[in-house]
Amino acid sequence: MKISTKGQYALQMMLDLAINDTGEYITIKSIAKRQNLSEKYLEQIMNLLSRSGYVKSVRGAKGGYRLAGEPSKFTVGMVLRAIEGDLSLVEITDHLPDAPVEECILSNVWRKMDEAINGVIDHITLEDLQKEYQSTVGYDYVI
């Protein structure tokens, strides 16, 4: 499994929305500037995230994007699957009774690898990543 740049950027944008949430909608321009990415490409990705129900969008002068829920609601796996689709390493099919033993054994390896990967990405939330960001970068206090 290789995560595409589209999948990577989707996760980056969701994290950006979580980190920079002030209750207001955030423009694609400001996200693109902070992340040093193309507005046009981010717009395409944001449309996919919006259709998946992960972000809310509003058009107009005060428009932009926000998470459609709390950061704790979204896992890395959810975001990646919204963009990438199935994240399985290989397509595993049910074996016929006369399938070679090696095929059955390797299928178990692929299945275990998928379970391990999914176990990780389905338990890391945007909130976890947000907390990690805040502990790494620190809080920006303004007096």
C-alpha positions in Angstrom: 0.0 0.0 0.0 1.3 3.4 -0.9 -0.6 6.5 0.2 -1.0 9.0 -2.7 -0.1 12.7 -2.3 -3.9 13.3 -2.4 -4.3 11.1 0.6 -1.4 12.7 2.4 -2.7 16.2 1.7 -6.2 15.3 2.8 -4.9 14.3 6.2 -2.7 17.4 6.3 -5.8 19.6 5.5 -8.0 17.9 8.1 -5.2 18.4 10.7 -4.9 22.0 9.6 -8.6 22.5 10.1 -8.4 20.9 13.6 -5.3 22.9 14.7 -6.6 26.3 13.4 -10.2 25.9 14.4 -11.5 29.2 15.9 -15.2 28.6 15.2 -15.0 30.4 11.9 -14.8 28.9 8.5 -11.2 28.7 7.1 -10.5 29.7 3.5 -8.7 27.3 1.2 -6.3 30.1 0.4 -5.2 30.3 4.1 -4.8 26.5 4.3 -2.8 26.5 1.0 -0.6 29.2 2.3 0.1 27.5 5.6 0.7 24.1 4.0 2.6 25.5 0.9 0.2 23.7 -1.5 -1.8 24.5 -4.6 -5.2 26.0 -3.9 -6.7 24.3 -6.9 -5.4 20.8 -5.9 -6.6 21.4 -2.3 -10.0 22.4 -3.6 -10.4 19.1 -5.3 -9.4 17.2 -2.2 -11.7 19.3 0.0 -14.6 18.5 -2.3 -14.0 14.8 -1.7 -13.8 15.4 2.1 -17.0 17.4 1.9 -18.8 14.7 0.0 -17.7 12.2 2.6 -19.3 14.4 5.3 -16.0 15.1 7.0 -15.9 18.9 6.3 -18.6 21.5 6.1 -18.3 24.2 3.5 -19.8 27.7 3.0 -19.5 29.9 0.0 -19.2 33.7 0.1 -17.2 36.4 1.8 -17.3 34.6 5.2 -17.1 31.2 3.5 -14.6 28.4 3.8 -14.3 25.0 5.5 -14.6 23.5 8.9 -14.5 20.0 10.3 -18.0 18.5 10.4 -17.4 17.3 13.9 -15.0 17.3 16.8 -11.4 16.2 15.9 -11.9 13.1 18.1 -14.6 11.9 15.7 -12.2 11.4 12.7 -9.5 8.8 12.4 -6.6 8.7 10.1 -8.1 5.6 8.5 -11.4 7.3 7.8 -9.7 10.2 6.1 -7.4 8.0 4.0 -10.2 5.7 3.0 -12.3 8.7 1.9 -9.6 9.6 -0.6 -7.8 6.3 -1.3 -10.7 3.8 -1.1 -9.7 0.3 0.1 -6.3 0.3 1.9 -5.7 -3.4 1.6 -2.1 -4.4 0.6 -3.4 -7.0 -1.8 -6.8 -8.4 -2.8 -7.4 -11.4 -0.7 -10.0 -13.9 -2.1 -11.5 -17.0 -0.6 -9.5 -20.0 -1.6 -10.8 -23.0 -3.5 -10.3 -26.3 -1.8 -7.6 -27.2 -4.3 -5.6 -23.9 -3.9 -1.9 -24.3 -3.2 -0.9 -24.3 0.5 1.5 -21.5 -0.2 -1.3 -19.3 -1.4 -3.3 -19.9 1.7 -0.3 -19.3 4.0 0.5 -16.0 2.2 -3.1 -14.9 2.3 -2.9 -15.2 6.1 0.3 -13.0 6.1 -1.5 -10.3 4.0 -4.5 -10.5 6.2 -2.4 -10.0 9.4 -0.6 -7.1 7.8 -3.9 -5.4 6.8 -5.2 -5.9 10.4 -2.0 -4.4 11.9 -2.1 -1.4 9.6 -5.9 -0.8 10.1 -5.4 -1.3 13.8 -3.0 1.6 13.9 -4.8 4.0 11.5 -8.2 3.4 12.9 -7.1 4.3 16.4 -5.3 7.5 15.7 -7.7 10.5 15.7 -7.2 14.0 14.5 -7.4 15.0 18.2 -4.4 12.7 18.9 -2.5 14.4 16.1 -3.6 17.9 17.2 -2.3 17.2 20.8 1.0 15.9 19.3 1.3 19.1 17.3 0.5 21.3 20.3 3.1 19.4 22.5 5.7 19.7 19.7 5.1 23.3 18.7 3.6 24.6 21.9 0.8 27.0 22.4 0.8 30.5 21.0 -0.3 32.7 23.8 -1.3 36.3 22.9 -1.7 38.8 25.7 
